Amino acid sequence: MKFLVIRIQYFFIIVLMTFVSHSDSYSGKLNNFQGKAIYVSKSKMKLGNWGSRLSEAQKKQVAARLRNRLEKTYVLTFDKEVSMFKEEEKIDALSGATDSWGKNFTPGAQFKNVKDSVLIQKQEFYGKNFLVKDRLQDISWEMTSETKKIGKYTCFKATAFVPTNELTWYDFSWSKLRKKKEATAEVEMTNVEAWYSLQIPVSHGPLEYWGLPGLILEVSAGNTTLLCSQLTLNMGQKEFDVIDAPTKGKEVTKSAYQNIVLTKMEEYRNNRAGRRR
């Protein structure tokens, strides 16, 4: 058994070396290199106890209403060191408007510098602009020899456990408010599965995900999967777009931003309770 494990590890190392040597041909061009990846995000709808009382027809109606929140399209522009991740805004086919309520709790334009481990993210909350500046979340990836094709790219599987709060710091749920009051010491973790390609030797990925030896083309965490549906690479191009970090908004850390959101939502709930009396 021990001999078999050693052979598998040796095989994985040989495969990695093959891809790395192939990617070395990019080395002279990476200083003048840019790419754009389109990601499609799909989330499974969780209705909880309330949903169990709905008929299948009613569940379909709810899913149609929430489509803008359950299915999203994002654009990741990147070079060797920095990236910008943005959502493509869609018009609700049913209402003819954007999802203004849900926008309060979705990720804004996100700038990452993987060389300096810097995150700068623009967030809008109830009409106020915030500039969230913090360190990138460290992710201890466990890389495996399992592979699959995504488009024309061979991808390797990597897994990790990441604190759930670090993946959803811009989001809100009433359970977060309850946990804050309980001041529980238990840290909830999310199992993350990522697929990255050594053929694109940059450490970028969508949302909070980064730190692998190739671009992350697919990642699943919780009830959401992000899949790269289109990829464009410009190798050795003399002119390309400058990837600038957001600059406008009140500067806060991720923790400070979370406290602002939780405080505001607690005030909102208390005001509604007061009006019902």
Protein Blocks (a to p, Z undefined) as FASTA:
>chain_A
ZZmmmmmmmmmmmmmmmmmmmmmmmmmmmmmccddddddddddddebjmlmmpcfklmmm
mmmmmmmmmpccddddddfkbccddddddddfklopacfklmmmcccdddddfklopacd
dddeehiacddddddddddddddfbdcdehjbccddddddddfklmmmmgccfklmmmmm
nopabdcdddddddddfklccfbdehjbghiabdcfbdcehjbccddfbdcddehiabdc
dddddfbdcdddfklmmmmmmmmmmmmmmmmmmmmZZ
